Amino acid sequence: MLAEPDDVQLAHAVSERRAILTFNIGDFAVLHDTYMAEGKEHWGIIFSNRKPISVLLHRLLRMLNSVAAEELKNQIRWLNEFK
């Protein structure tokens, strides 16, 4: 899916009922706003700065242990919250 456009990636995540992690903050913020304006739902968009994979995994695990899936629905969260 890496070669797919952002809207296709988000639509795929929605079809799988999954949140999506992205470094592409600007484009996905616009997609989130579009979804909300159109009354569409998504299962969460998680923003992060580029970090080593070990840091990303550590933060993702902290997030998964503290945020329920239902809390991510239609939300944007920053992975930096989970240092």
C-alpha angles and dihedrals in degrees: 000000000000092000093050122100117263095253091053091049092051092045089052091050089050092050089053092043090239135137117237128224116211142170089199096093100163099052095041092048087057091047090051091051090048092050091050093047091050094046092245122145131224131182097238139299115228117199125202141165115239109277135159112287091247090059092046092050092048091052093044091053091050089050093048090051094051108032124061118222091244090057090059095053110119090352136120113218131182116228087212087074088073102057 
